[in-house]
Amino acid sequence: MPGWNAETAAGPLGAGTVTLVEGTSFCISSPNGDIHPAFPHGVFFQDTRILSGWSLTVNGQALEPLAAETKEPYRALFACRVARSDGYADSPLFVERLREVGAGILEQITIRNYSRDSSECLISLSVECDFADLFEVKEARIQRHWDETRQVAGDALTIRAAWKEIRKAMMVQAPGADVGQEAVTYRVSIPPHGKWTSVLSVMPLSDGVSPAALFVRRDSEELSPSDRRRREWVAKIPVLQMGNGSIERTLRHSYDDLGALRIEDPNHPDRVVVAAGAPWFMTLFGRDSLLASLMALPVDPSLALGTLQTLAERQGTRVDPMSEEEPGKILHEVRLDVSSGLALGGKSAYYGSVDATPLFVMVLGAVSRWGFAADTINALLPHADRALDWIYEYGDKDGDGFVEYERLNDRGLINQGWKDSWDGINFADGTLAEPPIALCEVQAYVYTAYLARARIAYDAGDVTLADGLADRAAKFKKRFNEAFWMPDRGYYAIALDGRKRQVDACASNMGHCLWLGLVDEDKVPLVAERLMSAEMFSGWGVRTLASDMGAYNPASYHNGSVWPHDNAIIATGLLRYGYVAEAQRISTALLEAADYSGGRLPELFCGLSRDQFTAPVPYPTACSPQAWAATTPIHLVTSLMRYDTHVSRGSLWMDPVLPKSYGDLHITNAPLASGRITIDIANSVPSVEGLPEGIVFHRGHRPWLTEAMEQSKQQRGT
C-alpha cells in the first residue's frame, strides 16, 4: 500500500471541474454541480470525504450545465437547464445551484419556469457517502468498507459508519423534502414564469453534534461566517490599483485565494497559517507554507509568523525512522485524520523534507525585519538554533558540509526537495540520481539560514555568534561553487549524488541559488543565459528541466513543466544580479498566462512552447488554488518594486523597475511595523506616505545580508 510517497498520480477530476475551498474543507464537483463517485469528487472535511455522491435530477432528467461561476473561493453559482422529454431543444426549466463550502456545504436550489404553463416537477437529490480518506480518493485506491447505518428523522438523513475503532457520521438536512434512505425528494408545481427555492445542508457530525453554526445567518441579508472571515481578511491587507487592469485582476485573485487557503492551528486559533493547496493539500506543509508566507510578507506578515510558531511547536524531538522525525527537524506535512494512519501507521506528521528546516531559519530572518515585538522573535530563536543543529548533525549525512537526503523507510518520499516526484532528480541522459542527494537549492537555503541567524545575532549584539555564522556562510559559498559548478556546461549541477558525482541535468533549481546570492558573480552571466535559453524558457516561463535533457517531458510534473512560484524565485534572482530585462520578461509571461485561467495561476502548467501553442497548456491534475501560485503574482510585483524593510534599523527601501506596460501603481493599507502606509509609483518614481515614526524611506535596494554584515564589521573596526 502506498504511503506518503504514493507513486500514483491524482486521478482525473473530469472536464470543467469546480473546486471550492474554505480553510481545511473543500468541495469538488462537475460543472452542473453534481458530485460523481466515479471521479475524485466530493465534500471533504478534515481529510475525510463526507459526501461522495450528490446528483440532482428533475423529472428523472440530469441537468445540462450552462455555466459555473466561482463568486468567492468558497462559493459558486451553477446554471443548468432540464432537458425536455418531448425532443424539443429549448427547455423552459432553468436551474440555479448556489453552493457554499465550510464545515460541509450549504446549497440553495432554485428552479425557474419560463413556460406559460405550470410545470409539475419531481426534484430528487441522490445521496452517497463513503467516508473515504483523502489519499484513497486522490489515488483511486478505496479499499476500506465501513459498517454503515442510515436513519431518517423528519427532514434529516443521518449516516453513521464504523471502521475498526473509528466512527464517522454526517447529516443531510432538507426542510420540506420527502427524505429517504438514498435520496431527498421534492414534488412541486411551479407556476408559469414562477420559481421554486429550497435550501439544503450537508454537515459532518462529531459526537452527534454538527458544526452547523458555521453557516448560520440571523437573517437572509446577513453575511455568512465565511463572508465575515473574508471581510476581516480584506480589511487587513493592502488595497491596490494598477494601470494594467489585467494584472490588477490577477493580484486581487491572488489575495482572495490566499485568504481562502488560510487555516488555523486548532490548538492556537490566533495562529493562522497557509495551507499548501486545493484540492489535495489543504493542510500545513513545512516547505509550502514557509515559502508561500515568505512571498506574501508584504501583504500580511502575520501569516509567516503564524507558520513559524505552528511549525516550531511541532519541531522534531526524537529519531523515528517511520515518520522520519529527527531532533530539530521541521515537518513536511500534517494530516488531520485517518490518512496519517494509512500512510504511517498512526503518525499525524511526516518529516520527510530536506529543505523545510533551513527554510524555517531563513523565513525567521525575514520575519524579524518586519517589526514584530522582540520577545516574539526571541521566543523562536531556540527553535532556529535547534534547526541549525539538525543541519550540522543530521542534514549533513557524510560530513562534507552539504545537506543531503535519503529516506529512512521504504514508504517515505524518494525525493525530498520541492521536486519530490519519484523521477524528479536525474542526470542529463535521464538516469535517476541515487541517494544520498545534495540538491543545489537546498544548499542555497542552508547558506541563507546561516546568514539570517547571523543577522539576528548582529541585531541583538551577539557579535561572536554572528561572526562565526557569517564566516561559516562565506566558506560554504566557496565550497558550493567549487563542488556544483560545471565549467564545461556553463551551469550548476542540480545536485550531487551519493557518490558525490555532479548530477548534470540543466534544471531550474539553480535559479534559487541566484535568488539567495549563492552564485559567484563571474558565473552569473552564463547562468542567466542558460535560464533564458530556448531550451529552458517556453515563452510562458522557465521550464523545470531543459528540453534537450534525456528526461524532458513537457507534460510531466517536474521534468519540463513550468511552475509559477519557481519562476517568481528565478525572476527575483535575476533582479538581484541586475538582469532586469530578463526578470521583466519572466514576470510578464506569467502574468499573461494568468489571463488564460481567469486571473488565477495554477500550481503548474505544461512546458510546451508558446510558439507551438498560443495559450498555456494545462497540467491535468494541477492544484488550484495553490499557495505558491497564489503568492507568485504578489512576489513578482513586489520584487519588481524592489520593496523591502528592516524596521528595527528604521529603513524602508524601494527602487522600482516595473515594465511600462504595467502602468502606475497605487497601494493603500500596506502593513509596516504597527502602521499602514500608502505607496505610489508613477513613471517608476516611488513615493510613500504614512511611514511609522522612526522609519526612513530610501530610494534603492536593501543591502543584502552579506553587504550589511560587512558594513557592521567595518563599523566595529574588525
KAUR-V208477 format. One record per residue. N is the residue number from 1. PSI is psi in degrees with one decimal (none if undefined). Layout:
[[N & PSI] [N & PSI]]
This chain:
[[1 & 127.5] [2 & 147.7] [3 & -135.1] [4 & -22.7] [5 & 38.0] [6 & 125.8] [7 & -15.1] [8 & 124.4] [9 & 161.6] [10 & 140.3] [11 & 160.3] [12 & 137.2] [13 & -17.2] [14 & 155.7] [15 & 140.1] [16 & 20.9] [17 & 141.2] [18 & 124.7] [19 & 126.2] [20 & 146.8] [21 & 139.6] [22 & 110.8] [23 & -133.4] [24 & -0.2] [25 & 147.9] [26 & 162.3] [27 & 132.3] [28 & 127.8] [29 & 169.6] [30 & 171.7] [31 & -13.1] [32 & 4.4] [33 & -11.3] [34 & 151.7] [35 & 120.7] [36 & 126.4] [37 & -21.9] [38 & -19.5] [39 & 165.1] [40 & 56.7] [41 & 174.6] [42 & 173.8] [43 & 125.3] [44 & 134.3] [45 & 121.4] [46 & 51.6] [47 & 13.5] [48 & 137.4] [49 & 109.2] [50 & -10.2] [51 & 115.9] [52 & -15.3] [53 & 132.3] [54 & 85.3] [55 & 127.3] [56 & 128.1] [57 & 152.5] [58 & 118.1] [59 & 39.3] [60 & -0.5] [61 & 133.2] [62 & 159.8] [63 & 136.0] [64 & 119.2] [65 & 137.0] [66 & -42.0] [67 & 152.1] [68 & 117.4] [69 & 124.4] [70 & 110.5] [71 & -45.3] [72 & 166.6] [73 & -21.4] [74 & 4.2] [75 & 136.9] [76 & 152.4] [77 & 123.1] [78 & 132.5] [79 & 127.3] [80 & 168.2] [81 & 160.0] [82 & 125.2] [83 & 143.2] [84 & 147.7] [85 & -8.5] [86 & 6.1] [87 & -10.6] [88 & 150.6] [89 & -48.8] [90 & 130.7] [91 & 140.1] [92 & -7.6] [93 & 117.9] [94 & 130.6] [95 & 131.8] [96 & 135.3] [97 & 111.0] [98 & 114.6] [99 & 136.7] [100 & 134.9] [101 & 139.9] [102 & -119.0] [103 & 75.7] [104 & -154.8] [105 & 151.3] [106 & 126.1] [107 & 126.9] [108 & 121.7] [109 & 127.6] [110 & 129.4] [111 & 124.0] [112 & 135.7] [113 & 109.1] [114 & 14.8] [115 & 160.8] [116 & -6.9] [117 & 153.3] [118 & 156.7] [119 & 123.8] [120 & 123.7] [121 & 131.8] [122 & 107.1] [123 & 125.0] [124 & 137.6] [125 & 112.5] [126 & 146.5] [127 & 122.4] [128 & 143.5] [129 & 122.7] [130 & -5.0] [131 & 34.3] [132 & 147.4] [133 & 148.3] [134 & -44.2] [135 & -36.9] [136 & -43.3] [137 & -47.6] [138 & -40.8] [139 & 9.6] [140 & 50.4] [141 & 44.8] [142 & 115.5] [143 & -25.0] [144 & 143.6] [145 & 115.8] [146 & 146.6] [147 & 114.6] [148 & 141.5] [149 & 143.7] [150 & 137.2] [151 & 130.0] [152 & 129.2] [153 & 105.8] [154 & -122.0] [155 & 20.4] [156 & 141.0] [157 & 122.9] [158 & 129.2] [159 & 124.4] [160 & 145.8] [161 & 152.5] [162 & 139.7] [163 & 114.2] [164 & -124.3] [165 & 2.3] [166 & 136.1] [167 & 136.9] [168 & 155.9] [169 & 152.7] [170 & 162.3] [171 & 135.1] [172 & 125.7] [173 & 127.4] [174 & 80.9] [175 & 132.7] [176 & 0.9] [177 & 162.0] [178 & 102.5] [179 & 124.5] [180 & -175.1] [181 & -30.9] [182 & -16.6] [183 & 162.3] [184 & 129.2] [185 & 141.3] [186 & 137.9] [187 & 112.1] [188 & 156.5] [189 & 117.8] [190 & 121.0] [191 & 164.3] [192 & 130.3] [193 & 28.3] [194 & -173.3] [195 & 160.7] [196 & 139.4] [197 & 142.5] [198 & 156.7] [199 & 131.4] [200 & 159.9] [201 & 149.8] [202 & 120.7] [203 & 144.2] [204 & 154.6] [205 & 138.1] [206 & 117.1] [207 & 36.5] [208 & 2.4] [209 & 133.1] [210 & 139.8] [211 & 46.0] [212 & -22.2] [213 & -19.3] [214 & -15.6] [215 & -7.0] [216 & 132.7] [217 & 140.9] [218 & -26.9] [219 & 170.9] [220 & -19.2] [221 & -13.3] [222 & 148.0] [223 & 147.1] [224 & 164.3] [225 & -37.6] [226 & -38.7] [227 & -41.5] [228 & -40.2] [229 & -40.8] [230 & -42.0] [231 & -41.3] [232 & -38.9] [233 & -46.2] [234 & -34.9] [235 & -23.1] [236 & -5.0] [237 & 163.8] [238 & 151.1] [239 & 128.8] [240 & 150.7] [241 & 133.3] [242 & 143.2] [243 & -35.5] [244 & 105.1] [245 & -31.5] [246 & -44.6] [247 & -38.3] [248 & -43.2] [249 & -42.1] [250 & -42.0] [251 & -40.7] [252 & -38.1] [253 & -39.4] [254 & -43.5] [255 & -46.2] [256 & -45.6] [257 & -41.7] [258 & -40.2] [259 & -40.1] [260 & -26.9] [261 & 0.4] [262 & 134.4] [263 & 153.6] [264 & 144.0] [265 & 118.6] [266 & -25.9] [267 & -18.3] [268 & 82.5] [269 & -19.3] [270 & -14.3] [271 & 115.0] [272 & 133.0] [273 & 173.6] [274 & 123.2] [275 & 156.4] [276 & -42.1] [277 & 159.0] [278 & 148.0] [279 & -18.5] [280 & -4.2] [281 & 45.1] [282 & 62.8] [283 & 176.2] [284 & 123.0] [285 & 132.9] [286 & -61.6] [287 & -50.9] [288 & -47.6] [289 & -37.3] [290 & -49.8] [291 & -42.5] [292 & -43.5] [293 & -31.4] [294 & -45.1] [295 & -22.1] [296 & 7.6] [297 & -43.7] [298 & -16.4] [299 & -47.3] [300 & 93.2] [301 & -22.0] [302 & -23.1] [303 & -43.1] [304 & -40.2] [305 & -46.3] [306 & -38.1] [307 & -45.2] [308 & -45.5] [309 & -40.7] [310 & -41.9] [311 & -36.7] [312 & -39.1] [313 & -23.9] [314 & 14.8] [315 & 143.1] [316 & 145.1] [317 & -12.2] [318 & 169.8] [319 & 120.8] [320 & 101.0] [321 & -30.2] [322 & -47.0] [323 & -6.3] [324 & 23.0] [325 & 140.0] [326 & 152.7] [327 & 126.4] [328 & -9.7] [329 & 142.8] [330 & 138.1] [331 & 160.1] [332 & -42.7] [333 & 143.1] [334 & 138.8] [335 & 144.5] [336 & -20.4] [337 & -151.6] [338 & -10.2] [339 & -36.0] [340 & -38.0] [341 & -39.1] [342 & -33.4] [343 & -37.4] [344 & 25.0] [345 & 37.7] [346 & -0.8] [347 & 139.0] [348 & -13.0] [349 & 143.8] [350 & 137.5] [351 & 13.2] [352 & 65.6] [353 & 128.5] [354 & -18.4] [355 & -17.3] [356 & -33.5] [357 & -50.8] [358 & -32.2] [359 & -35.1] [360 & -47.8] [361 & -40.8] [362 & -44.5] [363 & -36.6] [364 & -39.6] [365 & -40.5] [366 & -44.8] [367 & -33.6] [368 & -17.3] [369 & -7.2] [370 & 13.6] [371 & 15.9] [372 & 157.3] [373 & 144.8] [374 & -39.1] [375 & -28.3] [376 & -45.2] [377 & -42.0] [378 & -31.6] [379 & -22.5] [380 & -12.8] [381 & -39.9] [382 & -33.1] [383 & -38.4] [384 & -41.2] [385 & -35.1] [386 & -34.0] [387 & -41.6] [388 & -38.0] [389 & -38.4] [390 & -41.7] [391 & -45.9] [392 & -42.7] [393 & -29.7] [394 & -37.9] [395 & -41.9] [396 & 92.0] [397 & -23.0] [398 & 7.9] [399 & 16.2] [400 & 1.3] [401 & -16.8] [402 & 154.9] [403 & 125.8] [404 & 167.8] [405 & 149.6] [406 & 125.6] [407 & 150.0] [408 & -4.9] [409 & 162.9] [410 & 5.4] [411 & -2.2] [412 & 175.2] [413 & 131.1] [414 & -47.4] [415 & 135.0] [416 & 19.9] [417 & -165.9] [418 & -26.8] [419 & 79.9] [420 & 14.4] [421 & 156.2] [422 & -26.5] [423 & 21.0] [424 & -15.9] [425 & 114.4] [426 & 162.5] [427 & 172.0] [428 & -29.5] [429 & 1.8] [430 & -7.5] [431 & 136.8] [432 & 141.2] [433 & 143.5] [434 & 142.3] [435 & 167.9] [436 & 140.4] [437 & 128.4] [438 & 104.9] [439 & 144.8] [440 & -41.4] [441 & -28.8] [442 & -36.7] [443 & -34.0] [444 & -39.1] [445 & -39.3] [446 & -46.4] [447 & -45.8] [448 & -31.0] [449 & -43.7] [450 & -47.1] [451 & -38.8] [452 & -44.6] [453 & -34.6] [454 & -41.5] [455 & -42.4] [456 & -40.0] [457 & -41.1] [458 & -45.2] [459 & -31.8] [460 & -3.3] [461 & 9.7] [462 & 79.9] [463 & -36.7] [464 & -49.3] [465 & -43.3] [466 & -47.6] [467 & -38.8] [468 & -43.5] [469 & -37.8] [470 & -41.0] [471 & -39.8] [472 & -41.7] [473 & -42.5] [474 & -44.1] [475 & -37.5] [476 & -43.3] [477 & -42.2] [478 & -45.8] [479 & -38.0] [480 & -49.1] [481 & -26.6] [482 & -39.1] [483 & -31.5] [484 & -21.1] [485 & 136.5] [486 & 94.4] [487 & -29.9] [488 & -19.8] [489 & -26.6] [490 & 24.6] [491 & 173.6] [492 & 144.8] [493 & 142.3] [494 & -26.0] [495 & 170.5] [496 & 134.8] [497 & -172.0] [498 & -19.5] [499 & 13.7] [500 & 22.8] [501 & 146.5] [502 & 120.9] [503 & 104.8] [504 & 13.8] [505 & 144.8] [506 & 109.1] [507 & 166.4] [508 & -13.8] [509 & -33.4] [510 & -18.2] [511 & -29.7] [512 & -32.5] [513 & -35.7] [514 & -48.1] [515 & -40.6] [516 & 8.2] [517 & 22.1] [518 & -12.7] [519 & 130.5] [520 & 143.1] [521 & -38.9] [522 & -14.3] [523 & -11.8] [524 & -45.2] [525 & -41.2] [526 & -38.6] [527 & -46.3] [528 & -42.7] [529 & -41.5] [530 & -41.4] [531 & -33.0] [532 & 7.4] [533 & 164.4] [534 & -28.0] [535 & -27.5] [536 & -43.2] [537 & 118.2] [538 & -12.2] [539 & -24.2] [540 & -14.8] [541 & 175.4] [542 & 129.1] [543 & 154.6] [544 & -26.7] [545 & 137.9] [546 & 148.3] [547 & -11.5] [548 & 14.4] [549 & 154.4] [550 & -30.4] [551 & 7.2] [552 & 131.3] [553 & 109.1] [554 & -18.5] [555 & 22.6] [556 & 169.1] [557 & -43.5] [558 & 3.1] [559 & 49.0] [560 & -3.8] [561 & 174.4] [562 & 121.0] [563 & 121.6] [564 & -45.1] [565 & -36.5] [566 & -40.6] [567 & -35.6] [568 & -39.2] [569 & -44.1] [570 & -44.0] [571 & -41.2] [572 & -37.6] [573 & -41.3] [574 & -40.7] [575 & -39.0] [576 & -36.7] [577 & 12.3] [578 & 10.0] [579 & 71.7] [580 & -46.8] [581 & -39.9] [582 & -41.7] [583 & -41.9] [584 & -37.5] [585 & -43.7] [586 & -46.3] [587 & -47.4] [588 & -40.9] [589 & -44.7] [590 & -43.2] [591 & -31.3] [592 & -36.2] [593 & -36.4] [594 & -28.8] [595 & -28.2] [596 & -4.9] [597 & 38.5] [598 & 22.6] [599 & 4.8] [600 & 119.9] [601 & 136.6] [602 & 173.0] [603 & -44.0] [604 & 164.7] [605 & 169.4] [606 & 154.9] [607 & 20.2] [608 & 146.9] [609 & 144.8] [610 & -25.2] [611 & -26.4] [612 & -41.0] [613 & 130.8] [614 & -5.3] [615 & 152.1] [616 & 135.4] [617 & 120.2] [618 & 147.1] [619 & 127.6] [620 & -35.8] [621 & 28.1] [622 & 141.0] [623 & 140.2] [624 & 117.4] [625 & 152.7] [626 & 141.0] [627 & -49.5] [628 & -45.3] [629 & -37.3] [630 & -35.4] [631 & -9.0] [632 & -51.3] [633 & -37.0] [634 & -46.8] [635 & -38.1] [636 & -49.0] [637 & -43.3] [638 & -30.9] [639 & -42.1] [640 & -22.4] [641 & -19.1] [642 & 59.7] [643 & 125.4] [644 & 168.2] [645 & 159.1] [646 & 93.7] [647 & -43.3] [648 & -22.2] [649 & 3.4] [650 & 35.7] [651 & 142.7] [652 & 130.6] [653 & 144.7] [654 & 137.3] [655 & 78.0] [656 & 143.6] [657 & 41.2] [658 & 136.3] [659 & 150.6] [660 & -31.7] [661 & -15.7] [662 & -22.1] [663 & -175.8] [664 & 158.0] [665 & 130.7] [666 & 120.1] [667 & 127.5] [668 & 163.5] [669 & 27.9] [670 & 128.2] [671 & 138.3] [672 & 119.8] [673 & -128.1] [674 & 9.1] [675 & -170.6] [676 & 135.4] [677 & 163.5] [678 & 131.9] [679 & 132.1] [680 & 133.7] [681 & 112.8] [682 & 123.3] [683 & 40.9] [684 & 11.0] [685 & 119.4] [686 & 150.6] [687 & 151.0] [688 & 135.8] [689 & 151.6] [690 & 24.1] [691 & 134.7] [692 & 155.1] [693 & 133.1] [694 & -4.8] [695 & 130.2] [696 & 135.7] [697 & 131.3] [698 & 132.5] [699 & 105.6] [700 & 179.6] [701 & 153.6] [702 & 135.1] [703 & 134.8] [704 & 161.0] [705 & -43.7] [706 & -40.8] [707 & -44.5] [708 & -40.1] [709 & -31.3] [710 & -39.9] [711 & -40.6] [712 & -41.5] [713 & -42.5] [714 & -37.9] [715 & -29.4] [716 & -5.7] [717 & 28.4] [718 & none]]
